[in-house]
Amino acid sequence: MRSTPSLKLSTRLVAFVTMIVISAVFILFVGGALSIKQLGQEYTKHSVQGIVKVIDQQLLEHVETGELRRWIPKIIKASNVIELEVSTPNSVIFHYHDTEAQFDQTRLISISNPLVLNPSYTVNVKVLPPYIGYSYSVGALWSLTLAFGLIAICLIQGVRWLREQLQGSELLEERGRMILAGRVEQYAVGDHLEWPYTASEALDKMIAELQDARQERSRFDTFIRSQTFLDQLTGAANRLSFDNKLESTLTESGAAGGVIVVQVNDWVEIRDSLTKEQKDRFIVNLGEAVANCVNRFPDVVFARYFEATFAALVPNQSPADLSNLASQVLKQVAKLEPLEGLDPENWLHAGLTVYQQGERKTDILNEVETALKSAQLEGSNNWSRFNKANTTSSERGSVRWRTLFDKQLDADKLILIKQPCFVLNESGEVDLIHQEIFSRILDEQGKILKASKFSPAIRQVGYERQLDRNVLLNIVKFLKKDAQDSCYSINFYAQPFRYRSHFNWLRDELLQLTPSQRKRLAFEFMEGPMVTYLDAMRPVLKMLSGLGCKVIVNQAGRTIISSHYLKDSAIDYLKLHRSLVRNIENRSENQLYIRSLIGACANTKTKVIAVGVETKREWSQLVALGVDGGQGRFFAKESDFISSPTSQSKKIISTIPSRRNRWKNKVPR
C-alpha cells in the first residue's frame, strides 16, 4: 500500500520555489562579490603600474637616490603602498617601509614589476588590499539594497499567491485523507473551492454511487432474510422462523415460558367468499391487535403460523402472566369487527401451554394445539390452557423482581462467569480474542439465576443502569489488579444511553483507566435494541472505538432488521444468535441467512462470530459458510470469573443435559 506524503502539495511547491529564488540570489551575490573583488585588484595593479612608470622615467634621467627618497613616499602613500623596494641583481637602490600603518603582513598584496626603460632594475611593491577598512554604506550600495528588497517582496507576494492558487488542491488532499481514515459520510460532498474541479466532482459522484450501492446491498440482504423468515403480508415472523426460535429456545439452559396460538374459527369455509382485499385487511388488523398485546414483553417471537393463525413465543414469563396475556389478547381482538360469515360469539379461540428447557418442539406444538381444540369445543370466544403436571416456574411479579434486584444487584453480590471467544487465524486454527463476561444473581432461595432469566425483568422494571454500572465496577477493579493481558467483553444494555448522564458516566469511568487497560475491554450490545436507539448509540460506539475499546453486536439475526448500521458504525465483531447456529448443518434457510449477514460485513472490519457452537458438525458447516470465529461449549465451557462471597461454596452447574440424558428429565404430561 502506498504511503501518504506527510507534506502538503502547496508546502512542497512553496519550498521548491523559495529554494530556487534564494539560490539564484545567492549565486548572483557571490558573482557580484567576486567581480567587485576582481575590479579592486585590477585597480590596485593599475595604480602600482603608474608609480612604477614614474620611477622608471626618473631612473632614466639619473635622478639621485636622495631625490627619490624625498618625493617617492608622497606618491606611494596616496596609493596605499606599505612597502616599496627598487633593486638590481646586486644591490638595493631604494627601500621604503611605512611604519605608521599597522596591518597583518599576510594580507598585503605583493607585486613585482621589472622596469621597461631600465631592464636591470626591479620594483617590488607590497600594497594594501582594495576596500580594506570600508564598512557597508546604504548610500554607496543603495541600488544593490533596493534590488535585494524588491526580490524579497516579490518572493513573499509570489508565495502568498501560490498558496491561494493551491488552496483547492489542499482541500481535496485533506478530504482524501479523511476518506482514507474512514470518515466517508462526513466528507461525501466536497467544498466548492476544491481543485481540480473535475476530480472533486468525480469523487462526489463516486461516493454517492457507493453509498447508494451500500444501501441497495443492505436492502437486498434484508429482502433475502425477510423472504426467508418473515410473512410478507403482516411483517411478522413466518412458520419456519417460529419453529427455529422455539427449537433453539428449548435447548437453552433454564429456558421457561409459554406459547400462545390465536386462530380464526371456520376460516376455510368463508375465505372463498371474500375478496383478496377483504382477507388481507382483516388478517393485518388481527395481527396488529395480537402483536400490540404480546410485544410489551421482552424477547417475544410473534409469527403468522398459518393463513388465519398467529403464534407467540413468550419466554421467561410465569403461567399467571401468560394466562393474563391470553385474556388480554382475546379482549383486544374482540374489539375487531368480524367478517361476514363469522359468528360474532364464536369466531376466535386461543390455546396456551408452558414449556421448560429440555422438552421437544413437537410436544409443545401438540400441547398448544390440544389447548386450542379445547377452546373451540366450548363454542364461544375463549382460550384454554394445556394442563401439565409438575410445572415449576417463577411466579414473581414486578414488585418481587424489584425487591430481589434491590438486594442482589450490588457489586459485591453479583456472580460473574466467563466463556472464551475464538477467531480463526490464517492457518485454520483458533486464537483466543477475549473472555465474554456473564452475570448471575441469587434468588430468595439461594439458587443461581442466569441473565436470560432475569434480563427481561430488568428491562421491564428499568434496572439496566444499575446492572451495567456494577458489572463494570467489578471488571475495572479486576483490571487494576490483574497483571495479565487478557481481554474481557462486557454485555451492556442500549436503552440507558438514551440519557446523556449514562454516556458521561461510562466515558468518565473509561478515562480513569490507562490506554493499555482500555484495550483489554470490549462492550457488547444486543442488535435489536441497539438499532432501535441507533441515533443515541452512534456517539457511544464512536467514543468506545476512540478510546481503544472493542465494539461487539450480539444476538445478530434474532430479529429481521436492516444491516446498514454495519457500514455506518465501527463494529469489530458481530455475534450470531444461537438459534441460527443450532443444527446449522441441517437447516438450509439458516445457512442462507448467515451467508447474507457475512455478505453484509464484506469490505468492513467487522468479523462474524458464531455463538452457541455445540458440535463439530456445526463448526465445520459454519467454517464452510465463512464465519471468522466461534464461541460455545464445543471450544470451552463457562468458568468462574468473580463469585460473590455468599456463593463461593456453590458450584455453578449447567442445566443443559447431554445428548444421552437430554430426554430423561422431560416433564411428564
DARA-V615582 format. One line per field, one symbol per residue. phi: phi as a letter, one per 40 degrees, with the letter a starting at -180 (. if undefined). psi: psi as a letter, one per 30 degrees, with the letter a starting at -180 (. if undefined). burial: I if it has 24 or more other ideal C-beta (glycine too) atoms within 12 Angstrom, else O. A space follows every 50 residues. Layout:
phi = ???
psi = ???
burial = ???
//
This chain:
phi = .ccccccccccccccccccccccccccccccccccccccccccccccccc cccccccccccfccccccccbcdcccccbgccaabbabcbabcabbaccc cbbcccccccbbbccccbccbbbbbbbcccgcgcbcbcccbccccccccc cccccccccccccccccccccccccccccccgccccbcbcccccaccccc cccdccccccccccccccccccccccccbbccccgccccccccccccccc cccgcaiabbbbbccfcccbcccbccccccccccccccccccccccccgc bbaccbdbbbbbbbcfbcdccccccccccccccccccccchccdcabbbb bbabbbchccccccccccccccccccccgacabbbccbcfcbacbccccc cccccccbcbdcbcbbbbacbbbcbccgcbbcbabccbbbbbcccgccbc cccbcdcccccgbcccccccccccccdcccbcccbcbbbbcbccdcccbc ccccccccccccccdcccccbbbbbccdccccbccccdcccccccccgcc bbbbfcgcbcbcccccccbcbcbbccccccccfccbbccccccccccccc ccgbccbcbcbgcbbcccccccccchccaaaicccaccacbbbcdcbccc bcbcccccccbcccccccb
psi = kkkkkfkleeeeeeeeeeeeeeeeeeeeeeeeeeeeeeeeeeeeeeeeee eeeeeeeeeeghkleeeefefeeeefefghkekkkkllffljekkkkjfe kjlkfffkkkkkkkkefiffkkjkkjlkllgkfklkkeeeheeeeeeeee eeeeeeeeeeeeeeegeeeeeeeeeeeeeffgheefheklkffkkkeeee eeeeeeeeeeeeeeeeeeeeeeeeeefefkkfeffllaeeeeeeeeeeef fkkgklalkkkkkkkheeffffflleeeeeeeeeeeeeeeefefffklgk jkljeaehkkkkjjlhkleeeeeeeeeeeeeefffljllkfkjffifklk kkllllkflkeeeeeeeeeeeeeeeeffgljalkkkkklhjklkgkaeee eeeeeeefhkeffkkkllklklkkafgglkkkeljkkkkllkaeggkkkl efefeeeeeefhgeeeeeeeeeeeeeeeeffkflgkkkkkklkfefgfke eeeeeeeeeefflleeeefgkkkkkkeeeeeeheeffeeeeeeeeefglk kkklhkfeljlkgffffflikekjkkleffekhffgjeeeeeeeeeeeef fkglfkkkkkkgkeleeeeeeeeefglfllkafeeklllkdkklefgffk kjkkgjlleegegfgkkl.
burial = OOOOOOOOIIOOOIOOIIOOIOOOOOOOOOOOOOOOOOOOOOOIIOIIIO IIOIIIOIIOOOOOOOOIOOOIOOIIOOIIIIIIIIIOOOOOIIOIOIOO OOOOOOOIIOIOIOIOOIOOIIIIIIIIIIOOOOOOOOOOOOOOOOOOOO OOOOIOOOIOOIIOOIOIIIIIIIIIOOIOOOOIOOIOOIOOOIIOOOOI OOIIOOIOOOOOOIOOIIOOIIOIIIOIIIIOIIOIIIIIIIIIIIIIII IIIIIIIIIIIIIIIOIOOOOOOIOOOOIOOIIIIIIIIIIOIIIOIIII IIIIIOIIIIIIIIIIIIIOIIIIIIOIIIOIIIOIOIIOOIOOOOIIII IIIIIIIIIOIOIIIOIIIIIIOIIIOOOOIIIIIIOIOOIOIIOIOOOO IOOIIOOIIIIOIIIIIIIIIIIIOOOOOIOIIIIIIIIIIIIOOOOIII IIIIIIIIIIIOIIIIIIIIIIIIIIOIIOOOOOOIIIIIIIIIIIIOOO OIIOIIOOIIOOIOOOIIOIIIIIIIIIIIIOIIOIIIOIIOIIIOIIII IIIIIIIIIIIIIIIIIIIIIIIIIIIIIIIIIIOOIOIIIIIIIIIIII IIOIOIIIIIIIIIIOOIIOIIIOIOIIIIIIIIIOOIOOIIIIOOIOOO OIOOIIOOOOOOOOOOIOO
//
